[in-house]
Amino acid sequence: MAESTSRATTTLPKEVFAVNVPNHELLKLAYDAYLANSRGANATTLRRGEVRGGGKKPWKQKGTGRARFGSTRNPIWRGGGIVFGPLGNENYKKKLSKTAKRIAVKQALSLANQDKKVSVHDIKTTGKTAEIVKFLADNKFTRRVLIVVDEKTPELERATRNLQEVKLVRATYLNVFDVLNADAIVFNTKAVAATAAWLNPVEEA
């Protein structure tokens, strides 16, 4: 069964895709927070007491004319311990309020829509990668395509997982990083409504 698509006539809600963006300060904060929260504390160094060796005094205390030293593991020696190096337990997280995150995503979507990067398509696939490749070619989507759906289906996940330039994401998991870095953003019909409901929640009385 060949992959088929139908272009939806859904109107993009202005409160999500056409908001005012007075400046890019909030977008910068949200972008940096995404990168910081994705960062792992993987770098580790050894302190003076953790470096192997150095048990023997390199030379006697007096009479050599040289400065006194007790261990070759001294931080000022080559091969010695590291002072103030990373320990692997650093916290690089940056917090942004839920309201600020949602406003930032709306601003990013509005800028993308302003640049005509946003489109609405209902993608139907049997799970074959070739079907998605044909869809991208037919619509002239060449690089960094973000496909936004209300719910991920096994067929769509299987069809897109091996395409490096395609990222599949649920509407409620949209973030500023993905939106700003995408060259094309494809929503399905239900994803538009799901995005609007997520970014403009109805406050309970």
DRENDO-1510 file (C-alpha; in Angstrom, 1 decimal, always signed):
<recs>
REC; n; res; u; v; w
REC; 1; MET; +0.0; +0.0; +0.0 .
REC; 2; ALA; +1.5; +3.3; -1.1 .
REC; 3; GLU; +1.8; +6.2; +1.3 .
REC; 4; SER; -0.8; +8.9; +0.8 .
REC; 5; THR; -1.3; +12.3; +2.2 .
REC; 6; SER; -4.1; +14.8; +2.3 .
REC; 7; ARG; -3.5; +18.5; +2.9 .
REC; 8; ALA; -5.8; +19.7; +5.7 .
REC; 9; THR; -7.6; +23.0; +5.5 .
REC; 10; THR; -7.2; +23.6; +9.2 .
REC; 11; THR; -6.9; +27.3; +10.2 .
REC; 12; LEU; -3.9; +27.9; +12.5 .
REC; 13; PRO; -5.1; +29.6; +15.7 .
REC; 14; LYS; -3.7; +33.1; +16.0 .
REC; 15; GLU; -3.2; +32.7; +19.8 .
REC; 16; VAL; -0.5; +30.1; +19.1 .
REC; 17; PHE; +0.8; +30.8; +15.6 .
REC; 18; ALA; +0.5; +34.6; +15.4 .
REC; 19; VAL; +1.5; +36.0; +18.8 .
REC; 20; ASN; +3.5; +39.1; +19.2 .
REC; 21; VAL; +7.3; +38.6; +19.7 .
REC; 22; PRO; +8.6; +41.9; +21.1 .
REC; 23; ASN; +12.1; +40.5; +21.5 .
REC; 24; HIS; +14.1; +37.3; +21.5 .
REC; 25; GLU; +15.1; +37.3; +25.2 .
REC; 26; LEU; +12.6; +34.6; +26.3 .
REC; 27; LEU; +13.4; +32.5; +23.3 .
REC; 28; LYS; +17.1; +32.7; +24.2 .
REC; 29; LEU; +16.4; +31.7; +27.8 .
REC; 30; ALA; +14.2; +28.7; +26.7 .
REC; 31; TYR; +16.8; +27.6; +24.1 .
REC; 32; ASP; +19.7; +27.8; +26.6 .
REC; 33; ALA; +17.6; +26.0; +29.3 .
REC; 34; TYR; +16.9; +23.1; +26.8 .
REC; 35; LEU; +20.6; +22.7; +26.1 .
REC; 36; ALA; +21.6; +22.9; +29.7 .
REC; 37; ASN; +19.0; +20.4; +30.8 .
REC; 38; SER; +20.2; +18.0; +28.1 .
REC; 39; ARG; +23.8; +18.3; +29.3 .
REC; 40; GLY; +25.2; +15.4; +31.3 .
REC; 41; ALA; +27.9; +15.7; +34.0 .
REC; 42; ASN; +30.2; +13.2; +32.3 .
REC; 43; ALA; +33.6; +14.8; +32.9 .
REC; 44; THR; +35.5; +13.7; +36.0 .
REC; 45; THR; +39.0; +14.5; +37.3 .
REC; 46; LEU; +41.2; +13.1; +40.1 .
REC; 47; ARG; +42.1; +15.1; +43.1 .
REC; 48; ARG; +45.6; +14.8; +44.6 .
REC; 49; GLY; +44.6; +12.0; +47.0 .
REC; 50; GLU; +43.0; +10.0; +44.2 .
REC; 51; VAL; +45.9; +9.9; +41.7 .
REC; 52; ARG; +47.9; +6.7; +41.7 .
REC; 53; GLY; +51.5; +6.8; +42.9 .
REC; 54; GLY; +53.4; +9.5; +44.6 .
REC; 55; GLY; +54.0; +7.6; +47.8 .
REC; 56; LYS; +57.8; +8.1; +47.9 .
REC; 57; LYS; +59.3; +11.5; +48.5 .
REC; 58; PRO; +61.0; +12.6; +45.2 .
REC; 59; TRP; +64.2; +13.8; +47.0 .
REC; 60; LYS; +65.3; +14.4; +50.5 .
REC; 61; GLN; +64.1; +17.5; +52.4 .
REC; 62; LYS; +67.4; +19.3; +52.7 .
REC; 63; GLY; +70.8; +19.6; +51.0 .
REC; 64; THR; +69.8; +19.3; +47.3 .
REC; 65; GLY; +69.3; +23.0; +46.7 .
REC; 66; ARG; +65.9; +22.3; +45.3 .
REC; 67; ALA; +62.5; +23.2; +46.7 .
REC; 68; ARG; +61.1; +20.7; +49.1 .
REC; 69; PHE; +58.5; +18.3; +47.8 .
REC; 70; GLY; +56.6; +15.5; +49.5 .
REC; 71; SER; +54.9; +13.9; +46.5 .
REC; 72; THR; +55.0; +13.8; +42.7 .
REC; 73; ARG; +51.2; +13.9; +42.8 .
REC; 74; ASN; +51.3; +17.5; +43.8 .
REC; 75; PRO; +48.9; +19.5; +41.5 .
REC; 76; ILE; +51.7; +21.7; +40.1 .
REC; 77; TRP; +53.5; +18.6; +38.8 .
REC; 78; ARG; +52.9; +16.9; +35.6 .
REC; 79; GLY; +50.7; +13.8; +36.3 .
REC; 80; GLY; +49.6; +15.3; +39.6 .
REC; 81; GLY; +46.1; +15.8; +40.8 .
REC; 82; ILE; +43.7; +18.4; +39.4 .
REC; 83; VAL; +42.6; +21.4; +41.4 .
REC; 84; PHE; +38.9; +22.4; +41.2 .
REC; 85; GLY; +38.2; +20.0; +38.3 .
REC; 86; PRO; +34.8; +18.5; +37.5 .
REC; 87; LEU; +33.7; +15.6; +39.8 .
REC; 88; GLY; +30.8; +14.3; +37.7 .
REC; 89; ASN; +28.1; +15.5; +40.1 .
REC; 90; GLU; +27.7; +19.0; +38.7 .
REC; 91; ASN; +24.2; +20.3; +38.2 .
REC; 92; TYR; +23.8; +22.3; +35.0 .
REC; 93; LYS; +20.0; +22.4; +35.1 .
REC; 94; LYS; +18.2; +25.7; +34.4 .
REC; 95; LYS; +14.7; +26.2; +35.5 .
REC; 96; LEU; +12.0; +28.0; +33.5 .
REC; 97; SER; +8.4; +28.4; +34.7 .
REC; 98; LYS; +5.7; +26.4; +32.9 .
REC; 99; THR; +4.1; +29.7; +31.8 .
REC; 100; ALA; +7.3; +31.0; +30.4 .
REC; 101; LYS; +8.0; +27.8; +28.5 .
REC; 102; ARG; +4.6; +27.9; +26.9 .
REC; 103; ILE; +5.0; +31.5; +25.9 .
REC; 104; ALA; +8.4; +30.8; +24.4 .
REC; 105; VAL; +7.0; +27.9; +22.3 .
REC; 106; LYS; +4.2; +30.1; +21.0 .
REC; 107; GLN; +6.7; +32.7; +20.1 .
REC; 108; ALA; +8.9; +30.2; +18.3 .
REC; 109; LEU; +5.9; +28.8; +16.4 .
REC; 110; SER; +4.8; +32.3; +15.5 .
REC; 111; LEU; +8.2; +33.1; +14.0 .
REC; 112; ALA; +8.2; +29.8; +12.1 .
REC; 113; ASN; +4.7; +30.5; +10.8 .
REC; 114; GLN; +5.8; +34.0; +9.8 .
REC; 115; ASP; +8.6; +32.4; +7.8 .
REC; 116; LYS; +6.1; +30.1; +6.1 .
REC; 117; LYS; +7.7; +27.0; +7.7 .
REC; 118; VAL; +4.5; +25.6; +9.2 .
REC; 119; SER; +2.1; +23.4; +7.2 .
REC; 120; VAL; -0.8; +21.0; +8.0 .
REC; 121; HIS; -0.9; +17.6; +6.5 .
REC; 122; ASP; -2.5; +14.3; +7.6 .
REC; 123; ILE; +0.1; +11.7; +6.9 .
REC; 124; LYS; -1.0; +8.1; +6.3 .
REC; 125; THR; +1.6; +5.4; +6.2 .
REC; 126; THR; +1.9; +1.7; +6.5 .
REC; 127; GLY; +5.2; +2.0; +8.3 .
REC; 128; LYS; +7.5; +2.1; +5.3 .
REC; 129; THR; +10.3; +4.7; +5.2 .
REC; 130; ALA; +9.9; +5.0; +1.4 .
REC; 131; GLU; +6.4; +6.4; +1.9 .
REC; 132; ILE; +7.7; +9.3; +4.1 .
REC; 133; VAL; +10.6; +9.9; +1.7 .
REC; 134; LYS; +8.0; +10.3; -1.1 .
REC; 135; PHE; +5.9; +12.6; +1.0 .
REC; 136; LEU; +8.9; +14.8; +1.8 .
REC; 137; ALA; +9.9; +14.9; -1.9 .
REC; 138; ASP; +6.4; +15.7; -3.1 .
REC; 139; ASN; +6.2; +18.6; -0.7 .
REC; 140; LYS; +9.8; +19.7; -1.3 .
REC; 141; PHE; +10.8; +19.2; +2.4 .
REC; 142; THR; +14.6; +18.7; +2.0 .
REC; 143; ARG; +16.1; +19.2; +5.4 .
REC; 144; ARG; +15.3; +19.2; +9.1 .
REC; 145; VAL; +11.6; +18.4; +9.1 .
REC; 146; LEU; +9.7; +18.4; +12.4 .
REC; 147; ILE; +6.5; +16.3; +12.3 .
REC; 148; VAL; +4.1; +17.1; +15.0 .
REC; 149; VAL; +1.2; +14.7; +15.8 .
REC; 150; ASP; -1.4; +14.4; +18.5 .
REC; 151; GLU; -0.4; +10.8; +19.2 .
REC; 152; LYS; +2.5; +8.7; +17.8 .
REC; 153; THR; +1.5; +5.6; +15.9 .
REC; 154; PRO; +3.7; +2.5; +15.6 .
REC; 155; GLU; +3.5; +2.9; +11.8 .
REC; 156; LEU; +4.6; +6.5; +11.8 .
REC; 157; GLU; +7.4; +5.9; +14.3 .
REC; 158; ARG; +8.7; +3.0; +12.2 .
REC; 159; ALA; +8.6; +5.0; +9.0 .
REC; 160; THR; +10.5; +8.0; +10.4 .
REC; 161; ARG; +13.0; +6.5; +12.8 .
REC; 162; ASN; +15.8; +5.9; +10.2 .
REC; 163; LEU; +15.5; +9.4; +8.6 .
REC; 164; GLN; +18.1; +11.6; +10.2 .
REC; 165; GLU; +16.5; +14.8; +8.9 .
REC; 166; VAL; +13.1; +14.0; +10.3 .
REC; 167; LYS; +12.0; +14.2; +13.9 .
REC; 168; LEU; +8.6; +13.0; +15.1 .
REC; 169; VAL; +7.2; +14.6; +18.3 .
REC; 170; ARG; +3.9; +14.7; +20.1 .
REC; 171; ALA; +2.3; +18.2; +20.3 .
REC; 172; THR; +2.6; +18.4; +24.1 .
REC; 173; TYR; +6.4; +17.7; +23.8 .
REC; 174; LEU; +7.2; +20.6; +21.5 .
REC; 175; ASN; +10.1; +22.7; +22.6 .
REC; 176; VAL; +11.8; +25.9; +21.4 .
REC; 177; PHE; +15.0; +24.1; +20.3 .
REC; 178; ASP; +13.3; +21.8; +17.9 .
REC; 179; VAL; +11.0; +24.5; +16.5 .
REC; 180; LEU; +13.7; +27.1; +15.9 .
REC; 181; ASN; +16.1; +24.5; +14.3 .
REC; 182; ALA; +13.5; +23.0; +11.9 .
REC; 183; ASP; +13.4; +24.1; +8.3 .
REC; 184; ALA; +9.8; +22.7; +8.0 .
REC; 185; ILE; +7.2; +22.0; +10.6 .
REC; 186; VAL; +4.4; +19.6; +9.6 .
REC; 187; PHE; +1.3; +19.3; +11.9 .
REC; 188; ASN; -1.5; +16.8; +11.5 .
REC; 189; THR; -5.0; +18.2; +11.9 .
REC; 190; LYS; -5.5; +16.9; +15.5 .
REC; 191; ALA; -2.0; +18.1; +16.5 .
REC; 192; VAL; -3.0; +21.7; +15.8 .
REC; 193; ALA; -5.9; +21.5; +18.3 .
REC; 194; ALA; -3.8; +19.6; +20.8 .
REC; 195; THR; -1.1; +22.2; +20.6 .
REC; 196; ALA; -3.6; +25.0; +21.1 .
REC; 197; ALA; -5.1; +23.2; +24.1 .
REC; 198; TRP; -1.7; +22.6; +25.7 .
REC; 199; LEU; -0.3; +26.1; +25.2 .
REC; 200; ASN; -3.6; +27.9; +26.2 .
REC; 201; PRO; -5.0; +25.8; +29.0 .
REC; 202; VAL; -8.4; +26.6; +30.3 .
REC; 203; GLU; -8.1; +27.7; +33.9 .
REC; 204; GLU; -10.4; +25.9; +36.3 .
REC; 205; ALA; -12.6; +28.1; +38.4 .
</recs>
